[in-house]
Amino acid sequence: MRAVASAWLLAASCWCTASAASSVGQEPRATFSSRVEAVRVDVLVTTERGRPVTSLTASDFAVTDNGVPQTVDLISRDQAPLNVVLALDVSESLTGERLQQLRSAGSLLVGRLQPRDQAALVTFDDTVVLQAGLSEDLGRVGAVVSGLRTWGRSGRTALVDALFASVLAAESDVGRALVVAFSDGVDTGSWLKGGVVLDTVKLSDAVVYAVTTRHAGRTDFVRDLTEASGGSLSEIESTKDLTAAFTSILDEFRQRYLISYTPRGVARSGWHDVTVRVHGRDRRVKARPGYWTGE
């Protein structure tokens, strides 16, 4: 939700930077203060067979906030530019053909963005690196993706930390925030706990889609994170399926509605359960389940 104050995001960015420089001490507690003037929700509407429904108006949506019916003030599908952050695993298991498949999939996704969109690249192994900040210079970002390398320093993967940094990067400018993440392993090197990152997503507008290869021992963190943001998790057999997965994510995201409402009849602080429904028997709705706010 855009209920997150820009000052909070700045503080969180500083916190993330500080955490990367330290491996000891107490884990910080994320807090923020903001006034909710409008709540934005990215919503995907499909038929029972999974086909996007693209001709809806504000009157077709029924939204409740903590059980209280709300009035949708604004609805759009394609007016706002996208802020797309690629979060890519470059740990030592990504070498040779697998690395080239990752480069190709990432480059194609950036190449499919439109002129007003922005892109950024975050890579991670045991260290999280912002390789390219959010920019409308899609050619430059694409070139950085094409030049990806693996370092193979420790064999650890800081997936949780990388997703935290990616959400902050996606929220750092006006636009519809989308994080597209890929990892072929489980988290073995993050400093942050998963709960902190889940809370961050609940404070933000970012939608997170993640792609992983099938792997024994995976935790529920990535699935929980994508569901909390209104995105989804896809499992692929191998990196050769990455291009199709990334293309499908971008195509699906462009079919989503951005709806906005001003909360009425509900408390300002605490957790807000949000339910979005669409009139019609054969409509399925994918959206974040709620948001946090405070005084």
Legacy VTK file of the C-alpha trace (Angstrom):
# vtk DataFile Version 3.0
C-alpha trace
ASCII
DATASET POLYDATA
POINTS 295 float
0.000 0.000 0.000
1.163 3.547 -0.621
0.305 4.078 3.031
4.022 3.601 3.611
5.643 6.973 4.145
8.650 7.799 1.995
10.552 8.602 5.167
10.004 5.052 6.369
11.364 3.640 3.130
14.429 5.839 3.432
14.975 4.667 6.991
14.498 1.054 5.948
17.029 1.491 3.143
19.561 2.810 5.635
18.759 -0.091 7.919
19.337 -2.592 5.093
22.688 -0.977 4.284
23.710 -1.059 7.913
22.693 -4.696 8.272
24.875 -5.715 5.365
27.858 -4.237 7.151
27.224 -6.097 10.388
26.656 -9.735 11.223
26.120 -9.333 14.956
23.737 -7.522 17.279
20.004 -7.516 17.767
17.731 -7.793 14.779
15.954 -4.433 14.268
12.203 -4.062 14.522
10.461 -2.381 11.589
8.130 0.426 12.606
6.603 3.329 10.689
4.194 6.211 10.987
1.905 7.355 8.221
-1.570 8.663 7.485
-3.668 6.636 5.073
-5.220 8.867 2.421
-5.662 6.228 -0.278
-5.079 2.515 -0.526
-3.952 1.009 -3.803
-4.395 -2.661 -4.632
-3.116 -4.494 -7.696
-5.786 -6.997 -8.731
-5.755 -9.807 -11.279
-9.183 -10.980 -12.464
-9.532 -14.154 -14.503
-12.237 -16.560 -15.593
-12.487 -20.053 -14.137
-10.282 -21.201 -17.021
-7.595 -18.648 -16.180
-8.201 -16.153 -18.977
-7.791 -12.465 -17.954
-10.945 -10.376 -17.710
-10.028 -6.976 -19.130
-13.225 -4.921 -19.515
-14.222 -4.206 -15.921
-15.161 -0.829 -14.432
-15.062 0.446 -10.858
-18.695 -0.562 -10.321
-17.792 -4.197 -11.020
-15.585 -4.384 -7.896
-16.749 -4.968 -4.333
-14.065 -4.105 -1.755
-14.214 -4.486 2.019
-11.646 -3.162 4.511
-11.871 -4.990 7.851
-15.336 -6.077 6.779
-16.540 -2.545 5.973
-17.650 -1.978 2.344
-15.568 0.642 0.546
-16.101 2.727 -2.574
-13.568 2.244 -5.354
-12.444 5.737 -6.339
-10.184 4.904 -9.258
-9.451 2.004 -11.545
-6.876 1.675 -14.307
-4.984 -1.020 -16.180
-2.248 0.561 -18.254
-1.780 4.229 -17.331
0.908 3.966 -14.654
4.461 2.998 -15.660
6.018 -0.110 -14.126
8.973 -0.270 -11.749
10.344 -3.762 -12.393
13.110 -5.099 -10.181
14.817 -8.317 -11.185
16.217 -10.206 -8.190
18.499 -12.919 -9.568
20.397 -15.682 -7.819
24.027 -15.767 -9.012
25.334 -18.301 -6.494
27.938 -20.839 -7.534
25.367 -23.337 -8.857
24.555 -20.937 -11.729
27.327 -21.539 -14.224
27.744 -22.338 -17.926
24.504 -22.977 -19.802
22.353 -22.282 -16.723
23.890 -18.830 -16.315
23.363 -18.063 -19.991
19.705 -19.090 -19.713
19.331 -16.741 -16.738
20.945 -13.890 -18.682
18.707 -14.482 -21.702
15.503 -14.629 -19.662
16.349 -11.467 -17.724
17.413 -9.547 -20.814
14.234 -10.510 -22.666
12.061 -9.351 -19.763
13.797 -5.945 -19.651
13.536 -5.714 -23.433
9.763 -6.169 -23.266
9.257 -3.156 -21.022
7.762 0.030 -22.436
9.459 3.450 -22.736
7.963 4.933 -19.552
8.749 1.845 -17.472
11.778 1.557 -15.222
13.936 -1.457 -14.408
16.540 -2.391 -11.818
18.729 -5.398 -11.104
19.543 -6.947 -7.734
21.824 -9.976 -7.624
22.605 -12.204 -4.693
24.726 -15.087 -3.522
26.021 -14.648 0.028
25.967 -10.885 -0.669
23.153 -8.706 -2.008
24.250 -6.219 -4.697
22.248 -3.512 -6.460
23.832 -3.963 -9.883
21.616 -1.369 -11.590
19.354 1.118 -9.831
15.819 1.867 -10.976
16.127 3.619 -14.346
14.249 4.379 -17.553
17.469 3.569 -19.414
16.311 0.060 -20.200
19.176 -0.529 -22.610
21.716 0.038 -19.865
19.911 -2.215 -17.403
19.554 -4.891 -20.080
23.280 -4.717 -20.776
24.033 -5.248 -17.082
21.752 -8.284 -17.048
23.468 -9.661 -20.159
26.839 -9.358 -18.419
25.878 -11.258 -15.273
28.652 -13.268 -13.646
28.766 -15.733 -10.783
31.391 -15.360 -8.112
31.095 -18.625 -6.209
32.545 -17.162 -3.054
30.951 -19.153 -0.240
28.138 -21.295 -1.578
25.593 -19.449 0.578
22.404 -17.792 -0.734
20.930 -14.657 0.881
17.481 -14.914 -0.684
15.563 -13.264 2.171
17.884 -10.249 2.270
17.677 -9.924 -1.519
13.888 -9.834 -1.553
13.882 -7.169 1.159
16.273 -4.989 -0.870
14.287 -5.594 -4.061
10.968 -4.504 -2.534
12.600 -1.284 -1.323
14.107 -0.663 -4.760
10.751 -1.217 -6.500
9.069 1.249 -4.113
11.725 3.935 -4.504
9.878 5.856 -7.248
6.343 6.497 -8.431
4.960 3.620 -10.483
3.525 0.129 -10.150
6.101 -1.859 -8.217
6.866 -5.369 -9.478
9.588 -7.679 -8.177
10.507 -10.707 -10.310
12.784 -13.047 -8.371
14.613 -16.221 -9.302
16.532 -18.642 -7.112
17.566 -22.249 -7.618
18.182 -22.950 -3.929
17.085 -22.353 -0.373
18.146 -19.450 1.806
21.382 -20.253 3.603
23.004 -16.868 4.181
20.540 -14.084 5.040
20.924 -11.761 7.987
17.260 -10.752 8.130
14.487 -13.035 9.318
11.637 -13.882 6.970
9.050 -12.267 9.240
10.705 -8.861 8.898
10.519 -9.063 5.113
6.892 -10.227 5.217
6.040 -7.202 7.359
7.833 -4.961 4.857
5.734 -6.317 1.993
2.564 -5.748 4.012
3.597 -2.101 4.345
4.247 -1.654 0.630
2.509 -1.691 -2.751
5.048 -4.035 -4.334
3.788 -7.218 -5.994
6.289 -10.080 -5.838
6.441 -12.938 -8.322
9.034 -15.629 -7.698
10.355 -18.439 -9.864
12.244 -21.346 -8.329
13.548 -24.685 -9.485
12.174 -27.720 -7.684
14.280 -28.294 -4.597
13.887 -30.492 -1.530
13.997 -28.678 1.798
12.490 -25.391 0.617
10.677 -23.390 3.309
7.320 -21.666 2.927
8.853 -18.172 3.077
8.835 -17.421 -0.658
5.286 -18.680 -1.120
4.089 -16.698 1.905
5.814 -13.556 0.601
4.327 -13.760 -2.876
0.837 -14.424 -1.492
1.115 -11.514 0.956
1.921 -9.206 -1.960
-0.776 -10.525 -4.292
1.759 -12.221 -6.572
2.557 -15.896 -7.041
5.271 -18.547 -6.907
6.100 -20.710 -9.932
8.249 -23.831 -9.828
10.097 -24.845 -12.994
11.983 -27.991 -13.866
15.161 -26.200 -14.974
16.553 -22.817 -15.995
15.680 -23.559 -19.622
12.087 -22.724 -18.618
13.006 -19.286 -17.245
12.247 -17.279 -20.387
8.707 -18.611 -20.582
8.209 -18.042 -16.840
9.430 -14.427 -16.920
7.394 -13.635 -20.042
4.268 -15.081 -18.440
4.773 -12.964 -15.304
5.097 -9.711 -17.226
2.148 -10.518 -19.484
0.002 -11.362 -16.460
1.024 -8.254 -14.555
0.022 -6.016 -17.453
-3.469 -7.521 -17.278
-3.907 -6.505 -13.638
-6.139 -3.665 -12.487
-4.889 -0.969 -10.152
-7.777 0.005 -7.914
-7.758 2.755 -5.303
-10.058 3.597 -2.421
-10.050 5.937 0.581
-10.643 3.904 3.772
-13.853 4.890 5.518
-15.381 3.536 8.694
-12.242 1.697 9.826
-9.526 2.362 12.386
-6.370 4.053 11.131
-3.893 1.777 12.881
-3.176 -1.939 12.795
-3.741 -4.722 10.323
-6.480 -4.288 7.709
-8.036 -7.329 6.057
-8.868 -6.437 2.469
-11.228 -8.509 0.354
-11.695 -7.785 -3.334
-14.529 -9.435 -5.222
-15.915 -9.028 -8.710
-19.546 -9.431 -9.618
-19.974 -12.545 -11.759
-19.905 -16.256 -11.020
-16.902 -17.197 -13.121
-14.478 -14.564 -11.841
-11.355 -15.374 -9.862
-9.516 -12.596 -8.060
-5.849 -12.457 -7.034
-4.898 -9.564 -4.742
-3.001 -8.921 -1.534
-5.000 -9.991 1.555
-4.433 -6.768 3.478
-2.047 -4.104 4.720
-0.542 -2.580 7.853
-0.891 1.031 8.854
-0.382 3.154 11.983
-0.641 6.632 13.430
LINES 1 296
295 0 1 2 3 4 5 6 7 8 9 10 11 12 13 14 15 16 17 18 19 20 21 22 23 24 25 26 27 28 29 30 31 32 33 34 35 36 37 38 39 40 41 42 43 44 45 46 47 48 49 50 51 52 53 54 55 56 57 58 59 60 61 62 63 64 65 66 67 68 69 70 71 72 73 74 75 76 77 78 79 80 81 82 83 84 85 86 87 88 89 90 91 92 93 94 95 96 97 98 99 100 101 102 103 104 105 106 107 108 109 110 111 112 113 114 115 116 117 118 119 120 121 122 123 124 125 126 127 128 129 130 131 132 133 134 135 136 137 138 139 140 141 142 143 144 145 146 147 148 149 150 151 152 153 154 155 156 157 158 159 160 161 162 163 164 165 166 167 168 169 170 171 172 173 174 175 176 177 178 179 180 181 182 183 184 185 186 187 188 189 190 191 192 193 194 195 196 197 198 199 200 201 202 203 204 205 206 207 208 209 210 211 212 213 214 215 216 217 218 219 220 221 222 223 224 225 226 227 228 229 230 231 232 233 234 235 236 237 238 239 240 241 242 243 244 245 246 247 248 249 250 251 252 253 254 255 256 257 258 259 260 261 262 263 264 265 266 267 268 269 270 271 272 273 274 275 276 277 278 279 280 281 282 283 284 285 286 287 288 289 290 291 292 293 294
